[in-house]
């Protein structure tokens, strides 16, 4: 899966929109919250997603894909991992990870911000 394909998939989620909160970095939000970090368009092709409610749950990705998954800086302790695109992680598992991140973020949104 390419970065462009991943971005298109993320933006296809209900209520998803592209934001550039930091110079050169792109994220996809639902409501006011990020559910996917994509980084710089010319950077390494990876997606940062919430992989579980805690670091312990998210660590499963690190054990299964040690070369292509790592805790995200700053938010990794909360269950966020960076997953490389185009590596050993199958595309369908990347899509499932994005779906899980989206659902976890939507569940925490106030009702007025949830997509209809």
Secondary structure as UniProt FT lines:
FT   HELIX           3..11
FT   TURN            14..15
FT   STRAND          16..22
FT   TURN            23..24
FT   STRAND          25..30
FT   TURN            31..32
FT   STRAND          33..39
FT   TURN            41..42
FT   STRAND          46..50
FT   HELIX           55..64
FT   TURN            66..68
FT   STRAND          69..71
FT   TURN            73..75
FT   HELIX           76..78
FT   STRAND          80..84
FT   TURN            85..86
FT   HELIX           91..108
FT   HELIX           111..113
//
